Amino acid sequence: MQIDKLRGEQLDQLFDAILSLENREECYRFFDDIATMSEIHSISQRLQVAKMLTQGNTYSAIEKETKASTATISRVRRCINYGSDGYSMVLERLNVEE
């Protein structure tokens, strides 16, 4: 797993900060301060791509709806197939909440 490459005190602090957020409004406020709109858009786009891939959508449908490049779609596909199962875990939890 590539997770070990990520680990470190600064990332632990960031993740602890994210885990301390109590609601969507706090998330908006924190991410508005910590990241650019482009960075936030890229992350949310990747999550939408992952959702559409797991639903069986084609690359062309995903490109059209999300405006993601085929390179981004391929990267997300690789993460779904060979990554740390982060997308799967989050998408399953989001489906349960819906």
Protein Blocks (a to p, Z undefined) as FASTA:
>chain_A
ZZlmmgcfklmmmmmmmmmpgbfklmmmmmmmmpcfklmmmmmmmmmmmmmmmnopafkl
mmmmnopafklmmmmmmmmmmmnolmmmmmmmmmmmZZ
